[in-house]
Amino acid sequence: MYPIARPSKLYPARPLALTASTLAVIAAASLLNPAAGNAAEATDWPATAYRGSVNVVEGPDEDQQVIDGIAFVDEDQDSVQDGNERGLAGVTVSNGRDVTKTDSQGRYKLPAFDNMTVFVTQPRGYQVPVDEDNVAQFFYHHLPAGSPELRFGGIKPTGALPDQVNFPLAKSTLTQSPEQHCVIGGDVQTYDQDEVEYARSGAFADLAARKDYAGCGALFIGDVVGDDLSLYPQTRELSGMLNGPARFLPGNHDLDFDATSSEHTFDTYRANLGPEYYSYDAGKAHVVALNTVEFPTKLPAAKGDYTGSLDDRQLEWLRQDIAQVPENQLIVLAAHIPLLDYADQGSSKHQVEQVKEIYKILEGRKVVALGGHTHSIENLREGDSLAGWSEVFGVDALPFTHITAGAISGDWYSGRQTSEGYPLAYQRDGGLPGVLTLDIKNTEFQERFTVRGEDDSLQMSLGLNTPRYREWYAQNFANKGKAPEFTDPLTVSRDDLANTTWLTTNFWMGSTGSTVKVQIDGGQAVEAVRTQQMRGEGQVVGAEWSDPVAVQEQLVNGGSLADRMMHLWRLQLPSDLAAGEHTATVTSTDVYGRTFTETLTFQVAG
């Protein structure tokens, strides 16, 4: 098994080589990446956060067919419009189907109907209030009789339509800034209190130590819990650790499975965390949060009967929402089930049925799409192509970047327990648990993945794929979680060298346009070969395409199997390497020119 311990961390020490070119890259990257030296405005979030709520004026309203109210500048931050507080014109408000903008006095009117959620789109230069758990408050649910009887409660009766629903907004230099750092957290997916504690000591502790995302906040993109919706209060407690607003999206494990009609399948989620879909602005980014999980209309159904889809109401809302957005803004389209992804490229269930229609709505826009669900990290670039996308959806190439954000839970909190208090949890692609951040300057963005418990320098893992490893893999493929340990993974025999041994680099955020170069014993750098070219082929799967570092943990200690990924590079080791110790220095360069260097020491047996 690979060594993975270092003082207070999980991974071997890594040398830092700061050449002149590396320093130039760091200087350029610092324009977008606060971790590289240009930190965003630091704030004392607990002391300065705008805390409050939507102002619901008791009714009933005389006209129960129309919901109205005002969006106003809450100068004294008490959530109530005072006589000297002006309404704010041009603010987008929606009932989840229709979209309007406030008039010159900040007033809006929308058609009202049962089981709607009315919400405001936070405009640039303002922030909506957050509650004591940092959960953004920008919505009002209208369900007069409340949810039908549900195990986890659903929405309590709201009664008749109130007189007004008013949206307080506070001026914010944080959301006005063209520089934004948007945290995207995939699949927290806690099934019990132990897993809540894993999340607390992992990604949430990391986020509690950061102060760069107070403007854009953190968006958790579904599977917030793992079927047990009674854990939502614990999720809220975790969001209380953040230094910025928290927003959420529902996933397929956030459903009220006992609902008897599809319109109530997310009622408990909505009651605890907010709307199923919505949008907000930060800087020049317009973030669109979609619900891409559709459950059968004939209920009850089995837990796995969901599919990736948007219903007609949400699709109409998306058309109208995007139509309100100036063309000089970046669209950040976030969802649980990704529009398209690598892991499930041939599946109509785990990707979004209306993907081509969504592409049409976004045509001509600058867009990045984000997803979760697969418990893997994927950085798919414009022009990438896979056979499954073409065969299932008729999509021959991606029109813009799609990123699958990985999971805070990693591989469902599986695997060996670490000294830091959480399981290792290698994901399906061999990546480790963590969070994605979009670093945005105006409409330009760079993505970075931060491994739980680590800084941003850890971006890859190095291993050896030998004939002996592939034989062990084949012998234990059906014995996952119970396989004997693979001994001496960094020792290779002469026979193994003669029969193809690869040095593997799993560059987790690597993509089309990235490069990986290897120096053996300080010699000339040689470019490694990416195993999945993303040129219209199908997936390459199996031992020879796997990440041996992750697999040697997964087969022994449990979890998924990293037997396919779109970010693995291989270099065949020379067959004439001398007996003894050798060093491979690997430099990976991403599409932005950022370089990351790791070193692997291995032995050739005499």
N, C-alpha and C positions, 0 to 999 in steps of 0.2 A: 504494500500500500504506500502511496506517496506520502512523504513527510508533509504535515500541514501545521506544525506548531512553531510559533515564535513568541517571544515574551509578550503576553497580554493580547496577542493577535492570532489569527488562524493560519497565516501563510508565511513562507520563508522570506527572509529579508531580501530586498531587491536593491541592486545598485542604482545610483542616480548618476547618469552621465550627462552633464550639461555642456554640450558643445555649443559653438557660436550659432549654428543653425537651430539647435534645440531652444536656445534662449530666444531667438527670433520668433519661433513658433509660439512659445509661452507668452511673449509680449503681445502677439496678435490675438491669441486665444483669450487673453485677459479682458479684451473688450467685451466678451460675452460671458465669460466664466469667472464668477467671483472667487472660486477656489484657486484660480491662477493668479490672483493678486489684485483684482479690481473689484472689491466687495461692493455690493449694493448698499444703499443707505441703511445703516444699522439702526434698529429700533428696539426700544424696550417694550416689546409687544404686550406683556401682561399689564403694564401700567398705562399704555396709550391706546390699546385696542378700543374701537368704537363698539360699545356693547349696547344692545337694545333689541327691539322687535318691530315687526310690522304693526302699524296702528290700525286696529279694527274698531270702527265706530259702530256701536250697537244699533240695531234696527228694531224691527225689520224695515228694509227699504220698501218704499211705496211701489216701486217697479221691480218685481221679482224676476223679470226677464233680462235685466241689464245690471251689470256690476260696474261701479264707478268709484273714483277716488282721485288722489293727487299724489304725484311724486314731488317731494320738497327737500330743500336743503336744511338739514337739521343742525342749525348753528350751535345750539346748546346741548345737542346729543342726548335728548330726553325721549326721543321717538315720537313726539307729538308736535304738530305744526303750531307754532306760536304766531302771534299777529305780525311779527317782524320777519318771519321766515318765508322766503319766496318759493313759489312753485318752480319746478325745473322743466323747461320746454325740451321737446325732442327726445324724451326718454322712451325706450321701447318697453311695452307692457303686453302680456299675452294671457289668454285663458287656456293655453295648451293647444289651441286650434287656430284662432284668429290672432293677428298681431296688429298692434296700433302704436302710434307715438303720442306722447302728451302734447297738449296745445301750449300756447304761449303762457298760460297760467299754471302749467304742470298738470292739467286735468286729463283724465282718460275715461273712456266708456267702452265696454265690451259686452257682447252677448253673454248671458249667464245660462248655465245648464248644470244639472246634477252631476256630482262626481268630477268636477273640474278643479284644477288648481290654477289660480291666477298668480302670475309672478312678474317681477320686474327684471329687465336686463341691466345689470350694473353698468353705468356709463364710465368711460375713461375720466379720470380726475375725481372720482367719487368712490366711496365704499359703502356697501350695505352693512347694516349692523351684524354683529355676531353675538351669540348667547354665551353663557358662562363656560361652555365646552368648545368655544371657537367655531361653532357650526353657523354658517352664513344664514341670515334671516331675510328672505326676499320673496316670500310666497304665502298664500292663504288657500287652504283646502276648503271646498264647499261640497259637503255631503250631508244633506239635511237629516236623514235618518241614521247616519253612521254606517259603518260596515256591517254586513251580515255577521252572524256569529263565527268568529275565527279563533283558532287556538291561541294566537299571539296578540289578539285584541283588535288590530286594525285601527280605523279612524273612528273616534267618538262622534256622536251626532253633533253637527254644527248648527242645526236649526235653520231657520229662514235666512235669506240673504241679508247680511248686515247693511247698514246705511251706507257705509263707505269702507273701502280697504285702501289705506294710504301707505305709501312707501317712503320712509325716511332714508336720506342719503347724506353722508358726511363728506366734505371736501377732503381729498387725499392727494398729497404729492406722490405717494407710493404708486397709485394706479395711473397717475398722470405721466410718470417717468417713461421714456421710450425703452428703458432697460428693465426687463422683467425676468424673473426666474420662477418658472411654474413647475411645482412638484407634482408628479404623477405617480400614484401608488396603486399597484395592481394587487388584487386578490389578498386582502388581509386574512380573510377566510378562517376565522377562529371557530372551532367546534366545541370548545370547552374553556374553562378558566385557565387551565395550564397553557393553552395556546394563546390566550389573551396575554399572559405574562411573557411568552416568547416574543410576541409582537411588541410589547412594552419595552423589553430589554434590548430588542433589536432595532428595527427601522424607526420606531417612534422615539427611542432614546437618541438616535442619530439626528432626527429632525428637531428634537428639542434643543440640540446643541448648535443648530444652524439659525442664522438670522437674515438669510438672503431672499426669502420668498414671501415677505409680509404683504407685498402688493398683490401678486397673482394668487398666492395661497397654495394649498394642497388639494388636489382632486383625486379622490379614491374611486377607481373605476370599476366597481362591482365585485360581487362575492365579498361583500363587507363582512359577513359572517358565513358560517357553514350550516345552513338550514335551521339552526336553533336561533330564531329571531328574538328570543329573550336575552340574547347577548348584546343587543344594540346599546343598552345603557353603558356597558363596558367599552364598547367602541367609542361612544361619546366621551367617556373618561379618557381614553387614549388621545382623542383629538384635542382634549384640553391641555395636552403637553406641547402643542404646536406653537410656533411663533408666527402665526398667520391664520387667515380664515381657512376653514375646512369645508369642502363640498364633496358630495357623494353621487355615485351612480348605482343603480341596481344591477345585480348579476343573477345568474340562474340559481344561485344558492341563497337568494334574498326573497324568495317567493313565499306567499301564503299558499302552501300546497293544498290546504283544505278548502280554499275558495271554490264556490260552485259556479262562478262565471268569471270570464277572463278579465272583466273590468275591475275586479277586486283582488287580483293576484299579487299586487304590490302594495296593498293598503297599509300593512304594518311597517313596511319600509318607509312609505310616505309619511306616516304619522311620526316616525322617529327621526328621519333624516332629510326629507324634502321631496321635491318633485321628481318624477321619473326622467324628465328631460327639461332642458333650459339652456340659457346662454348668459355670458357675462363678458365684459371688456376689461382688459388691463393693458395699459400702454396702447400699442397699435395692434394688439392681438385680440381677436374675437373668439372666445372659447365656446364651442358648442358641445354640450354634454347630451349624448343620446342614450336612449334605452333600446338596445338591440336584442333584447331577450323577449321572445313571444311564446306564450304558453297556449296550449290548445283551447279553443272556445268551448269545447265539450269537456266539462270537468265533473268530478275529479279525474286526474290523470296521474301517470307515474312521474316521478321526479325528473327522469331523463327525457321527457317528451317535449322539452322546449326546442326552439329552433332560432337561428339568427335571422331576425326580421324586424321591420318597422311597420306598425299598422298605418292605415290611411290617414288618421288624424295627425299622428306625429310627422308623417311625411309632408303633409300640407303645412304644418307649423314650420318645418325646416325650410320649405320653399319661401315662405313669407319672412322668416327670420333672416335668411341670407339676403333676401331682396332689400332689407333695411340697412345692410352693411356696406359702407363705401368700398370701392374696389381697391383702395390703397391700404387695406388692412390684411393682416395675416389671419387666416382661418385655422384654428386648432380644433380638429374634430375628434372628440374623445368618445369612446364606447367601451362596453365590456366585451361582448363578442366582436372581434375585429371585422372591419369591412372585408378584408382578405388577410390571410396569414400563411406562413410557410408550414407550420406544424400540421395543419389540417387542410392543406391545399386542395385535396380532392373531395372535401366534405361540403355538402350543402347545408348541414346542420350547424356547423361551427364557424361559418362565415355568413355574411349578410345577403339575403336573397335579393334585395333591391339595390345592390352595389352599383349597377350601371345607371340606375335612375339617380342615385346620389351623386355620382360622377357628373351627370348632366347638370344637376342643380349647381354644382361647384365649378362648372366649366369656366375657364378664363380667370379663376381666382388663384391666389397663392395659398396653398393648403398643406398641412401636415396632419395625417390621420394617426390616432393612437388607439390601442386596444390592450386588453388583458386576456383573461380566460384560459389561455393555453399553458400557463406556468412555464413560459419560456421567453427568451429575449430575442427579438428579431428586428433588424434594421434594413428594411426593404426600400430600395430607392426607385425614383422615377425611371421607367424603362425596364425594370426587372420583370421577368416572365417565368411562369411555371406551367407545366402541362395541365395540372388540375384546374387552374384558374380559367384557362381557355375552354376546357372540356365542360366544366360545371356551370360557369357564369358567362362565357363568351368574352372574357377579358384577356386580351392578348399581351398587354403590358400595363404596368402601373402608371397612372398619370401624374402622381406625386408621391412623396415619401410616406410610407406606412411603417409605424414602429409598434411592435408588441413589447410592452413595458416591463415584462417580468413580473414576479410576484413577491410581495412582502413575506408571504408564507413560504416562498420557495416551492419546493415539492411537498406541499401540504404538511410542513413541519416534520418531515420524515428524516430518517437517517440517524447517524451517530450524534450523541449529545456533545456539545463543545463546552469548554471551561467558561465561556462567556454566558452560559445559561440558556442556550437555545440549540435546536438541532442544526446540523450542517445543511441538510435540505437542498442538495444539488438539484437543479431544475431539469426539465426534459431535454434541454439543449446543452446541459453541462454548465450553465451559468449558475451563479450563486444568488441568494435572495438579496433584495435591495430596492431602491427607488430610482425612477427616471426623473431627470430635470431637463426642461426646455429652457435654455438660456437665450433670451430674445432681445435683440436691439433693433428698434423700429420693426421692420417686417422680416428681418433676417434671424434665423435661429440656428443654434447648435444643440444637439442632444448629448447628454452624458448620463451614464449609469453609475450609481454609487453603491457598491457592495455593502451590505449591512456590516457595521462595525469597522469599516475601512474608510480610507480617504479615496480621492478620485484617481490616484495613481494605479490602483489595481484594476486592470482591464482585460486580463487574459490568464490562461493557465497553460502550462507546457507539460507534455508527456511523451512517452515512447509507445508506439504501436508496433509491437514485435510479433513474429509468428507464434511465440510462446503465449503472449497475451491473447491472440486471436483463438488459439486452441482452448485456453482457459475460458474464454467468453463462450465458445460453442458448448463446452461441457456444462456450463452453469447457467445458460440462458433461461432455462425453465426453473431455475432454483433461486430466483431473485429474493434477496433478503436473507438467504441461508447459505450462500456460497462460501467456500473456504477462502481465506485471504490469499490474494495473489502476491506471492513473495518476491522480493527484490525487483520491483518494477523499473528501477533505473539501472539495471544490469542487463547487458545484451551480449549474447554469445556470437562467435564468428559465424556459426551456421545461420543464426538469425539475421545477421548483416547480409549474408549471401542470399537470403530468401526474402528480402524486402522488409526493412525496418524503417518506419517513418518517425521523424520528430514531429509531433503535433502541436499546433498553436490554436487554442480556442479563444479567438479574439471576440469577446461577447458582443460588442457594439460594432464589430467589423461589418463591412458591407461592400457592395459593388463600388469600386473606386478606392478601396483600402488596399494597402500592401503589407506584406510580412516578409522580412528579410532575416536571414540566419547567418551568423558567423560561427564556424566550428573552430575552437582553439585559437581565436583571434585572426583567422584567415579571412579571405575575401568573402564579402557578403553575397549570399545567394538567395534569390527570391523563391519563397515557398509557393505552392500551388493551392488555390482555393478548391475545395472538393465539390461545392455546389455553385455552378457558374451563373445560375439564374438567367439562362438564355432560352427558356421554353422547354427545358427537360423536365422529367419527373424527379421525385426525391431519390437521393442515393441513401440507402439504409443498410445497416449491418455492422459487423465488427470492424471491417477495414475503413468504414466511414465514421466510426464512433470516436468519442473523447475518452481515452483510457483513464484519465484522472478521475472523471466523474463516475464512469462505469465501475471502476474498482471499488468505489464507495457504495454505489447503488446495489450491485449484486451481493455484496457482503452484508450491508446494513439496511437495505430496503429503500424503496422509492421508485420513481420512474426510471427509464433507461435512456441514457444520452446516446442513442444509436443513429441519430440524424440531426443535422443542424445546418444552417446556411452561413455560418461564420467560422468554419474550421479550415485551417491551412495545413498542408503537409509538405515536408521535405524528406526525401529518401536519403538516409545516411549512407555515406560511402562504404562500400564493402571491404575496403582495405584499411580501415581505421586500426591503428596499433592497439595492442592490449594496454589496459591501464585507464586512467581517469581522463575524461574529456569534458570540455565546457562548450555549451551552445548558448550564444548570446542572440536573443531574438528582439528585433525592433519592429513594432507594428505601427503603421501610420494610417490615420483615419482620413476621411474625405475632406477634412478641414486642415490637414497638415499637422495635426497634433500627434506627437510620437510617444510611445510607451515602450520601455525596455525591461525585459526579464532575462534571467540567466538560469539555465538548467545544467547541473553537473551529473554526468552519468559514467558508468564503467563498462569497458569492453573486457569480457573475461578472456583470459589467455588460453 
